[in-house]
Amino acid sequence: MPAFRQVGEKQLPQEIIFMAWSPKRDLIALANKVGEVLLHRLANFQRVWSLPPSDNTGKEVTTLAWRPDGKILAFGLADTKRVILCDVEKPESLHSFSVVAPITYMHWMEVTEESSFLTSFYHAEDESNLLLPKLPALPKNYSTTAKIFSEEKSDEIMKLMGDIRLNALVLGGNAGFIEIYAYGMYKIATITGVTGSCLALCLSSDLKSLSVVTKVDVSPEAEPEITYFQLDTSLLSTYLPEVTRMARKFTHISTLLQYIKLSLTCMCEAWEEILMQMDSRLTKFVQEKNTTTSVQDEFMQLLLWGKASLELQALLMNQLTVKGLKKLGQSMESSYSSIQKLVISHLQSGSEALLYHLSELKGMALWKQKYESLGLDASGIEEAITAVGSFILKANELLQVIDSSMKNFKAFFRWLYVAMLRMSEDHIPPELNKMTQKDITFVADFLTEHFNEAPELYSRKGKYFNVERVGQYLKDEDDDLVSPPNTEGNQWFNFLQNSNHLKESPLLFPYYPQKSLHFVKRQMEGIIDRCLQKPADVIGKSVHQAFCMPLYKASTSEDLTSQLFKLPFLWNDKSSNLHYVLFTMRRNNVSSIYILRRHTDISRSASNGLLAIDFGNFMNSSINEISYTREFRTRGEGKNFGPAAFIIYIYGGECRTRILLESWSKVGYAV
């Protein structure tokens, strides 16, 4: 048998604290002490990309995990308590979420169970691609949008979900913190009942059990105890098709909420601060003018008689200027048009898709035989549907405000531009010099509605006017709108107020005329999160401890977090449905490696075993001092396994499992 030999060496500028091989490609992910995540080729160790640490995401990487298809890399950050999902092709965050405790270990698994029923279910599972149009890609010229939504193909967001077959990211942290995220995105289980800080965990591919190894601090004086737990997760296995369908719906909803959030972010970026200039200039004019005439009257006189007071003329010609007014008008038109397009093509499309998936989820919840055990609540989902309806109403209200503002502002700026050209005695283009009676009415209505001084507004916002009405909808504030829409005289509102049956009807979505779009969006997100949290709680409570075994006492001085190859280690043999635990103990100057085997099915107690391999002083010797031994001791429950061999993790979990099983059944190997 040829000896191991070194094929390459690479000097790195920072100490590497974690690494993870890609399960499908010749890639290795590394994390260093400064919080940088690196991706290298395996063959020549060429760097593919690097993701530098960030104050927003975090700088203290604590664990890495690959999605089973090798297309997504997940890593946890302790300082910000966040989990980041990163595209293998580019150093970009596709998705991130917060957790309540720092992550100490993560494991990403994929269900391997196959049956004709599941295969047909996977193909017929989701009809949304047939019934819903593709979400439009978000514009690339907005800096804060996630790149996953700004690709040329808008269906790139489905990259986050991968294959239809269920995969789950299992997170472990301090104080018994364990959570399961379907497709690495949406939480489907919050597990309690495990004590200590998580060192390793592994969810079986048949979803029947979860193995966890923790470090339990018994007392401040005593050495911490390394303990193995096996948790019964049979509810996930029993309801696998239902869990898969529900998880995909949850992930669709989570993705759409992110899409809506980023659409709103684009709208906020499209709205420019320059549009506030009119409010600030008019407020300054009020504070400095000496006359008792109101600002509204000053502009009305200019409209009716074509003459402006000296003070108004100074405001227009010296502060606002013809060039400034032209720039303000262009900015307004460009900004409002961009916001209008984003509302129609992105915000409404995302909201309608969200409404569709929530309605389907409600239908699933009403099928109690299938989904009641998983915690789906039809009443909670109905509340979420109502919240989405309210958000759509508020988006439509914003569209009406934009449409009205664009018409009024265009007429106002055109009239004021001509008036200022007359004041400066400049040439007036013939096409601008013509004003119809309709245009004059628009300007008069605009001045009447927008140029009233409001002293109470000055105490709130530091200004007397709120000429610009769109920006208030995009402010992320709890305050009421400065200028809510005027519903007086609206026949539909009057009809609702006079109808006792319709006023409190559950068929009508609630309307919040005093609140901003941001406020209604946050309210919608909170209701949906509460609605989708219940299944995670119900599934988490169904998970119970089936087996517990203290493994050994750990030295208080032992550093369990800085080892690139960490023991104890867990893995799942998918073909035999077995859990294996690999750990070490050192007693009387003799080092031993122990291998514990448990069946993933809690109801089966056969073939459980513990095997020990002695290596003398191997674990504390240098390479030149190692003397190999062929003397093995085995211990087992119910079965003697006979001779075995020590194995080294070389490439991937499958490789490790295969080497171990082969050597377990053969005689005479020693490494």
C-alpha positions, 0 to 999 in steps of 0.5 A: 500500500503506497504511503501518504505523501505531500503534494502541495503547500501554501503559505497563508497570511492569517491563521486558519481556524475552520475548513470544509471540503465541498461535497461535490467539487474540488473546492475547500472553504476556509475561515481565518482568525480575522473573520475572512472566508476564503474559497480555494481550489483543491488541486493547486490551492488557487484562490477562487474568491474571498469574502472580507469581514464586515461590521454589518454581517460580523467578523467572528466566524465560528463554523462552516457548512456546505449544502449537499449539492455544493452550490451554497456555503453557510457560515455562522458569526458569533459577534452578530449572531447571524448565519450567512448563505453564500453563493459558491460562484461569487463572494456574495451573501444570498441570504442571512438571518439572525439567531438567539445564540452564537452558533458553535456547530452546523450540519447541512443534510439532505433527505435520501428517502426515495419512493414512487409516491415521493417522486410523483409528489416532488414533480406535482408539488408546486404549480406556482411556476405555471400560475404566477408570472416570474418576478421582475429582476430588481434594478442593478443600479441600487447599491443595497439590493441583494445580488440574487434578485438583480440577476438577468434571470429573475428565477435565480432566487430559486437557487436558494431552494436547490432541488425539490428534495428536502434539505435542512441546515441544523444549527447548534449553539450554547445553552442547548440551542438547536434549530432546524432550517428547511433549505437553509432559510426558514426555521421548521423546528426549535429544539429544547431539552439538550443541555450544554454547548453543542460540539457536534450534531448530525440529523439522519438522512431518514429524519428519524433521529438527531445525534448531538454531542455537547459539553456540559459544565456540571459545576465551576470546580468540576471538569466539563462532561462531554455527553452524547444525546440521541433525539427522536425526530420521527415526526419529521420522518412520518410526515416527510411529504407534508413537511417538504411541501410546508417547508417549500411554502415557508421558503417561498414566503421568506424569499418573497418577504425579502424581495418586497423588502429590497423593492422598498429599499430600491424605492427609498433610494429612488426618492431623493433628498433634493425633493425636500428643498421646496419645504426647507426654502418655504420654511426659511421664507416664512421665518425671514419675511416681514409681511403679514401675507401668507405664503399661499397668498403670495403665490396666489397673487403671482398666479392671478396677477402675474406680479410677485412681492419683492420678498417672493421675488428674492426667494425665487431668483436668489435662492431657488433660481431658474436653474435650480427649479429646472433641476428640481423638476427633473429630479421630481419627475425621474424620482417619481417615475422610478418609484411608480415603476417599482411599485407596479412591477415589483412591489405589487408582483411580490405582494400578489405572489405572497398572497397566493402562497399564503392562500395555498398554505391556508388550504393546507392548514384546513387539511387537518388530517395531514397538517394539524400535527405539524402545527399549521394554524388556519386562523393565524394564516388568515390573519397573515393574508389580511395583513398582506391585503392591507399592505397592497391597499397601502401600495395602491394608495401610494400609487394614487399619491404619486399620480396626483403629485406628478400631475400637480407638480408638473403644472406647478413647475411649468407655471413657476418656471415661466413666471421666473423667466419673465422676472429675469426677462429671459426668452420664454419658449412658445410651447411653455407660454401657453397655459389652459384653464385646466392648467391654472386650476391644477396650480390653484388646487396645488397651492390651496392644498400644499401651501398652507402653513402648519405651525404644529408641523414645525414642532414635529418636523422643523418645517411649516410645509409638506409640499412633497407627499411621497417621501412620508410613505417611505420613512421607516417611522412609527409616526403618523403621516404628516399629510394623510390622504383626504377621504372626505367626499369619497363615496366608497368610504361614505358607503362603508361608514354607513353600512353596519354589516360591511364596516366590521366585515372580515371580507374587507382588508383593514385600511390604515390611512394614517400610517406609512408604507414602511409601517404597514410592511413591518406590521405584515412581517410581524404577523407572518413571522408569528404565523409561521413560528407555530409549526417550528414550536410544535415540531420542536416540542415533538422532539424528545430525548431517546438516549443519553450517554456521558462519554468522558470528562474534558480537560478544562484547559483543552481548547475545543474550538480551534482544532481544524479536525475536531473530536468528538465527531458525528456522521450518518451512514445513509445506506445503513441508517446508522449514527457513528460517534468518534471521540478520544480519551487518554488514561494512564498515558494510553490514548484510545479512539472510541467509535460508538454506533447507534441506529437512526431508528429509535425503536431499534435497539439492536446493533448498538456498539462501542469499539475502542482502539488503543494507540499507546502514546500516539496522540502526544507523539511527534511524527518521528516518535510514532510506533504503530500498534496492531493491538486493538481492544473492542467493546460492544453491546449485543455484538462483538465487532472484532478487529478494526482500524483507525481512520483518517478524515481525508475527503468528505463524509461519505469517504470517511464512512466507507473506509470505516465500514470496510475496516470494521468488517476486515482484519489486520489494518493498522495505520 
